[in-house]
Amino acid sequence: MILNSDSMKPIYVQIAEWLETEILSESIKKDEKVYSQYQLAEMLNINPATAAKGLNILADENIVYKKRGLGMFVSEDAKKIIMAKRRNQTLKSLVAELVREAEHLQVTEEELIEMIQEAKRDMKGDS
């Protein structure tokens, strides 16, 4: 993981989002231990308190749970929670931005749908 210090997102948010992506890709599976704040701090060369804030975001959202004395583990519903969150926040804002830009450029709804379908075909061709 590479932190973007120029980003408008705080580092602890970037850490939380990176861990979410690791869970979505199943690099870290349900009931598996996630990195500790000290491991993250060492890996990313940051303050352990910053790493803890990232982990606490995930705990507050029930994506990870704490086992006293053992660390944090991925919850049973972590993937479902992350997918719903990203669908409702990230994807909706991206679509709204796309629609606004299409309107500025006078792209019709049909043209926009065709562009989306073409992008999906291109992605399938790449994999």
Secondary structure by P-SEA (a helix, b strand, c coil): ccccccccccaaaaaaaaaaaaaaacccccccccccaaaaaaaacccaaaaaaaaaaaaaaccccccccccbbbccaaaaaaaaaaaacaaaaaaaaaaaaaaaacccaaaaaaaaaaaaaaaaaac
